[in-house]
Amino acid sequence: MPPNEKRETGRQNMHIWAGECHVHAGINGAELSARAAAKPDADLFIHPECGCATSALYLAGEGTVSPERVKILSTGDMVQAARSTSAESVLVATEVGLLHQLRKAAPEIDFQAVNPHATCRYVKMISPRALLRSLREGKDDVIVPRDVADRARNAVERMLVIGRPKDGV
């Protein structure tokens, strides 16, 4: 477990999964380097979970890509940056489903995926239509045993308490 959690909580019985999204992890530095070399004037929008995030910083550090063009951004921040970039083209390192939103936000810009195969079937299962159907019809409920729900609720409540400032606000 990372030392910060141990220091903050004083607990030794926590097991933290240092997991990652398999789609983001699969977008690698070699792909990014090749795409950036082919489009040297493109901005790079990199999701921080991507396997190529360190490579993007390296490319900027060695001068292969202008540091001003490398933007490590959350998904929502990518959409905001799309509206404000002056670049004519942007290489995007995240799940390819975001390209639609970026193109909608800034149709004059050429957005291209660093890895055009970076698609996640799980994120594709979530849509406004599916969410609305679930709420209206009570479909797709996730039901867990009461004891599991109680333990999960207690864990979330404890995390919220740890995250509150000392004055309780």
Beta strands, then each sheet from edge to edge (+ up, - down):
strand 1: 43-46
strand 2: 70-72
strand 3: 89-93
strand 4: 110-113
sheet 1: 2+ 1+ 3+ 4+
end
